[in-house]
Amino acid sequence: MQEATATKWRKSSYSINGTGQCVELARLEAGIGLRDSKNPDQGHLTLTREALRGLLEAARRH
């Protein structure tokens, strides 16, 4: 498993500045990492590209 701390995490350019209400994504060996930017030490979810695509499509519909 890849260390999340050694990974380059990215926030969306649509993130709300200053509020901490953001998620971050990173490329991991096992897939795509997804974590809460205000609590990065709480861990992350690892999703396949297909699962992330489905999540983003569902979010856009709501």
N, CA, C and O atoms as CSV, one atom per row, in Angstrom:
chain,resi,resn,atom,element,x,y,z
A,1,MET,N,N,0.848,-1.184,0.000
A,1,MET,CA,C,0.000,0.000,0.000
A,1,MET,C,C,0.890,1.243,0.000
A,1,MET,O,O,1.898,1.293,0.705
A,2,GLN,N,N,0.519,2.221,-0.779
A,2,GLN,CA,C,1.296,3.452,-0.915
A,2,GLN,C,C,1.027,4.381,0.260
A,2,GLN,O,O,-0.114,4.530,0.698
A,3,GLU,N,N,2.083,5.003,0.765
A,3,GLU,CA,C,1.954,5.977,1.842
A,3,GLU,C,C,1.206,7.206,1.347
A,3,GLU,O,O,1.609,7.819,0.358
A,4,ALA,N,N,0.136,7.567,2.015
A,4,ALA,CA,C,-0.638,8.746,1.621
A,4,ALA,C,C,0.134,10.035,1.874
A,4,ALA,O,O,-0.068,11.024,1.169
A,5,THR,N,N,1.019,10.036,2.877
A,5,THR,CA,C,1.759,11.257,3.200
A,5,THR,C,C,2.796,11.592,2.141
A,5,THR,O,O,3.160,12.759,1.994
A,6,ALA,N,N,3.283,10.597,1.393
A,6,ALA,CA,C,4.286,10.827,0.354
A,6,ALA,C,C,3.641,11.074,-1.003
A,6,ALA,O,O,4.332,11.131,-2.021
A,7,THR,N,N,2.364,11.215,-1.019
A,7,THR,CA,C,1.592,11.346,-2.245
A,7,THR,C,C,1.227,12.800,-2.489
A,7,THR,O,O,0.994,13.554,-1.544
A,8,LYS,N,N,1.178,13.196,-3.753
A,8,LYS,CA,C,0.774,14.562,-4.099
A,8,LYS,C,C,-0.752,14.615,-4.187
A,8,LYS,O,O,-1.351,14.050,-5.102
A,9,TRP,N,N,-1.364,15.294,-3.234
A,9,TRP,CA,C,-2.819,15.447,-3.190
A,9,TRP,C,C,-3.199,16.751,-3.880
A,9,TRP,O,O,-2.483,17.747,-3.778
A,10,ARG,N,N,-4.326,16.737,-4.580
A,10,ARG,CA,C,-4.787,17.923,-5.320
A,10,ARG,C,C,-6.225,18.257,-4.946
A,10,ARG,O,O,-7.060,17.375,-4.751
A,11,LYS,N,N,-6.488,19.557,-4.851
A,11,LYS,CA,C,-7.851,20.051,-4.620
A,11,LYS,C,C,-8.408,20.561,-5.933
A,11,LYS,O,O,-7.663,20.998,-6.810
A,12,SER,N,N,-9.690,20.503,-6.059
A,12,SER,CA,C,-10.360,21.040,-7.235
A,12,SER,C,C,-10.216,22.557,-7.279
A,12,SER,O,O,-10.159,23.216,-6.241
A,13,SER,N,N,-10.157,23.094,-8.473
A,13,SER,CA,C,-10.139,24.554,-8.617
A,13,SER,C,C,-11.486,25.154,-8.225
A,13,SER,O,O,-11.596,26.370,-8.064
A,14,TYR,N,N,-12.512,24.316,-8.068
A,14,TYR,CA,C,-13.834,24.768,-7.638
A,14,TYR,C,C,-13.993,24.748,-6.122
A,14,TYR,O,O,-15.072,25.054,-5.616
A,15,SER,N,N,-12.941,24.395,-5.389
A,15,SER,CA,C,-13.012,24.324,-3.932
A,15,SER,C,C,-13.352,25.693,-3.361
A,15,SER,O,O,-12.966,26.729,-3.902
A,16,ILE,N,N,-14.080,25.667,-2.260
A,16,ILE,CA,C,-14.458,26.913,-1.591
A,16,ILE,C,C,-13.267,27.357,-0.749
A,16,ILE,O,O,-12.917,26.692,0.225
A,17,ASN,N,N,-12.649,28.463,-1.112
A,17,ASN,CA,C,-11.440,28.943,-0.434
A,17,ASN,C,C,-11.709,29.324,1.012
A,17,ASN,O,O,-12.690,30.001,1.319
A,18,GLY,N,N,-10.818,28.874,1.899
A,18,GLY,CA,C,-10.857,29.292,3.287
A,18,GLY,C,C,-11.837,28.580,4.188
A,18,GLY,O,O,-11.777,28.758,5.404
A,19,THR,N,N,-12.745,27.776,3.644
A,19,THR,CA,C,-13.747,27.139,4.488
A,19,THR,C,C,-13.374,25.723,4.894
A,19,THR,O,O,-13.969,25.173,5.820
A,20,GLY,N,N,-12.406,25.126,4.223
A,20,GLY,CA,C,-12.017,23.762,4.539
A,20,GLY,C,C,-12.998,22.724,4.047
A,20,GLY,O,O,-12.893,21.554,4.415
A,21,GLN,N,N,-13.952,23.124,3.224
A,21,GLN,CA,C,-14.961,22.200,2.705
A,21,GLN,C,C,-14.521,21.663,1.350
A,21,GLN,O,O,-15.130,21.954,0.320
A,22,CYS,N,N,-13.458,20.878,1.373
A,22,CYS,CA,C,-12.885,20.378,0.132
A,22,CYS,C,C,-12.537,18.906,0.259
A,22,CYS,O,O,-12.307,18.395,1.355
A,23,VAL,N,N,-12.504,18.251,-0.861
A,23,VAL,CA,C,-11.922,16.917,-0.916
A,23,VAL,C,C,-10.668,17.019,-1.761
A,23,VAL,O,O,-10.535,17.916,-2.594
A,24,GLU,N,N,-9.761,16.101,-1.541
A,24,GLU,CA,C,-8.525,16.047,-2.303
A,24,GLU,C,C,-8.435,14.686,-2.975
A,24,GLU,O,O,-8.907,13.680,-2.445
A,25,LEU,N,N,-7.823,14.673,-4.144
A,25,LEU,CA,C,-7.618,13.439,-4.900
A,25,LEU,C,C,-6.133,13.234,-5.135
A,25,LEU,O,O,-5.366,14.192,-5.230
A,26,ALA,N,N,-5.736,11.966,-5.229
A,26,ALA,CA,C,-4.343,11.637,-5.528
A,26,ALA,C,C,-4.297,10.313,-6.280
A,26,ALA,O,O,-5.145,9.442,-6.086
A,27,ARG,N,N,-3.299,10.180,-7.139
A,27,ARG,CA,C,-3.060,8.898,-7.808
A,27,ARG,C,C,-2.312,7.987,-6.848
A,27,ARG,O,O,-1.278,8.366,-6.299
A,28,LEU,N,N,-2.833,6.795,-6.649
A,28,LEU,CA,C,-2.205,5.790,-5.803
A,28,LEU,C,C,-1.978,4.530,-6.626
A,28,LEU,O,O,-2.582,4.361,-7.685
A,29,GLU,N,N,-1.119,3.654,-6.150
A,29,GLU,CA,C,-0.882,2.394,-6.860
A,29,GLU,C,C,-2.171,1.603,-7.029
A,29,GLU,O,O,-2.407,1.006,-8.080
A,30,ALA,N,N,-3.001,1.599,-5.995
A,30,ALA,CA,C,-4.224,0.795,-6.003
A,30,ALA,C,C,-5.410,1.490,-6.663
A,30,ALA,O,O,-6.465,0.872,-6.807
A,31,GLY,N,N,-5.278,2.743,-7.065
A,31,GLY,CA,C,-6.395,3.470,-7.670
A,31,GLY,C,C,-6.279,4.963,-7.412
A,31,GLY,O,O,-5.190,5.534,-7.481
A,32,ILE,N,N,-7.402,5.586,-7.115
A,32,ILE,CA,C,-7.465,7.019,-6.846
A,32,ILE,C,C,-7.814,7.215,-5.374
A,32,ILE,O,O,-8.793,6.657,-4.878
A,33,GLY,N,N,-6.995,8.020,-4.675
A,33,GLY,CA,C,-7.264,8.320,-3.275
A,33,GLY,C,C,-8.185,9.521,-3.165
A,33,GLY,O,O,-8.075,10.474,-3.936
A,34,LEU,N,N,-9.091,9.469,-2.205
A,34,LEU,CA,C,-10.059,10.538,-1.954
A,34,LEU,C,C,-10.055,10.795,-0.453
A,34,LEU,O,O,-10.270,9.871,0.332
A,35,ARG,N,N,-9.812,12.049,-0.041
A,35,ARG,CA,C,-9.794,12.351,1.391
A,35,ARG,C,C,-10.355,13.739,1.664
A,35,ARG,O,O,-10.496,14.561,0.759
A,36,ASP,N,N,-10.671,13.980,2.928
A,36,ASP,CA,C,-11.174,15.261,3.413
A,36,ASP,C,C,-9.978,16.180,3.646
A,36,ASP,O,O,-9.079,15.832,4.412
A,37,SER,N,N,-9.950,17.333,3.008
A,37,SER,CA,C,-8.791,18.225,3.114
A,37,SER,C,C,-8.611,18.802,4.513
A,37,SER,O,O,-7.488,19.134,4.894
A,38,LYS,N,N,-9.683,18.929,5.285
A,38,LYS,CA,C,-9.530,19.493,6.620
A,38,LYS,C,C,-9.119,18.442,7.649
A,38,LYS,O,O,-8.732,18.792,8.765
A,39,ASN,N,N,-9.198,17.157,7.289
A,39,ASN,CA,C,-8.788,16.070,8.181
A,39,ASN,C,C,-7.944,15.046,7.426
A,39,ASN,O,O,-8.319,13.875,7.370
A,40,PRO,N,N,-6.832,15.448,6.851
A,40,PRO,CA,C,-6.056,14.522,6.026
A,40,PRO,C,C,-5.479,13.338,6.794
A,40,PRO,O,O,-5.210,12.293,6.201
A,41,ASP,N,N,-5.288,13.485,8.098
A,41,ASP,CA,C,-4.730,12.391,8.892
A,41,ASP,C,C,-5.768,11.331,9.258
A,41,ASP,O,O,-5.429,10.313,9.862
A,42,GLN,N,N,-7.020,11.563,8.898
A,42,GLN,CA,C,-8.082,10.606,9.203
A,42,GLN,C,C,-8.168,9.479,8.180
A,42,GLN,O,O,-9.040,8.615,8.277
A,43,GLY,N,N,-7.279,9.484,7.213
A,43,GLY,CA,C,-7.266,8.422,6.214
A,43,GLY,C,C,-7.918,8.845,4.912
A,43,GLY,O,O,-8.302,10.000,4.731
A,44,HIS,N,N,-8.032,7.889,4.018
A,44,HIS,CA,C,-8.607,8.174,2.703
A,44,HIS,C,C,-9.324,6.941,2.174
A,44,HIS,O,O,-9.115,5.828,2.655
A,45,LEU,N,N,-10.158,7.155,1.193
A,45,LEU,CA,C,-10.792,6.069,0.454
A,45,LEU,C,C,-9.968,5.824,-0.794
A,45,LEU,O,O,-9.424,6.764,-1.373
A,46,THR,N,N,-9.871,4.590,-1.209
A,46,THR,CA,C,-9.215,4.264,-2.466
A,46,THR,C,C,-10.276,3.732,-3.413
A,46,THR,O,O,-10.925,2.725,-3.130
A,47,LEU,N,N,-10.448,4.407,-4.530
A,47,LEU,CA,C,-11.463,4.056,-5.519
A,47,LEU,C,C,-10.807,3.673,-6.836
A,47,LEU,O,O,-9.712,4.137,-7.155
A,48,THR,N,N,-11.481,2.826,-7.594
A,48,THR,CA,C,-11.044,2.580,-8.964
A,48,THR,C,C,-11.430,3.802,-9.788
A,48,THR,O,O,-12.243,4.618,-9.355
A,49,ARG,N,N,-10.854,3.923,-10.953
A,49,ARG,CA,C,-11.224,5.037,-11.838
A,49,ARG,C,C,-12.712,4.985,-12.177
A,49,ARG,O,O,-13.379,6.017,-12.244
A,50,GLU,N,N,-13.220,3.781,-12.388
A,50,GLU,CA,C,-14.632,3.620,-12.735
A,50,GLU,C,C,-15.531,4.043,-11.573
A,50,GLU,O,O,-16.553,4.696,-11.783
A,51,ALA,N,N,-15.151,3.671,-10.349
A,51,ALA,CA,C,-15.946,4.051,-9.180
A,51,ALA,C,C,-15.925,5.567,-8.985
A,51,ALA,O,O,-16.956,6.163,-8.669
A,52,LEU,N,N,-14.766,6.194,-9.168
A,52,LEU,CA,C,-14.683,7.649,-9.044
A,52,LEU,C,C,-15.529,8.323,-10.117
A,52,LEU,O,O,-16.234,9.293,-9.838
A,53,ARG,N,N,-15.461,7.819,-11.320
A,53,ARG,CA,C,-16.268,8.374,-12.411
A,53,ARG,C,C,-17.757,8.289,-12.059
A,53,ARG,O,O,-18.497,9.251,-12.264
A,54,GLY,N,N,-18.194,7.151,-11.535
A,54,GLY,CA,C,-19.588,6.987,-11.133
A,54,GLY,C,C,-19.977,7.938,-10.021
A,54,GLY,O,O,-21.069,8.504,-10.041
A,55,LEU,N,N,-19.093,8.119,-9.047
A,55,LEU,CA,C,-19.354,9.047,-7.946
A,55,LEU,C,C,-19.501,10.470,-8.461
A,55,LEU,O,O,-20.425,11.180,-8.063
A,56,LEU,N,N,-18.605,10.893,-9.337
A,56,LEU,CA,C,-18.669,12.254,-9.885
A,56,LEU,C,C,-19.916,12.462,-10.738
A,56,LEU,O,O,-20.534,13.525,-10.682
A,57,GLU,N,N,-20.286,11.463,-11.520
A,57,GLU,CA,C,-21.507,11.569,-12.326
A,57,GLU,C,C,-22.737,11.679,-11.435
A,57,GLU,O,O,-23.640,12.466,-11.721
A,58,ALA,N,N,-22.783,10.903,-10.362
A,58,ALA,CA,C,-23.910,10.976,-9.426
A,58,ALA,C,C,-23.962,12.341,-8.744
A,58,ALA,O,O,-25.043,12.897,-8.553
A,59,ALA,N,N,-22.801,12.885,-8.374
A,59,ALA,CA,C,-22.756,14.201,-7.728
A,59,ALA,C,C,-23.242,15.295,-8.673
A,59,ALA,O,O,-23.921,16.227,-8.244
A,60,ARG,N,N,-22.904,15.189,-9.936
A,60,ARG,CA,C,-23.341,16.201,-10.916
A,60,ARG,C,C,-24.854,16.193,-11.105
A,60,ARG,O,O,-25.449,17.229,-11.401
A,61,ARG,N,N,-25.471,15.041,-10.939
A,61,ARG,CA,C,-26.923,14.931,-11.126
A,61,ARG,C,C,-27.700,15.527,-9.960
A,61,ARG,O,O,-28.892,15.801,-10.096
A,62,HIS,N,N,-27.051,15.733,-8.821
A,62,HIS,CA,C,-27.779,16.197,-7.628
A,62,HIS,C,C,-27.463,17.594,-7.268
A,62,HIS,O,O,-27.999,18.116,-6.290
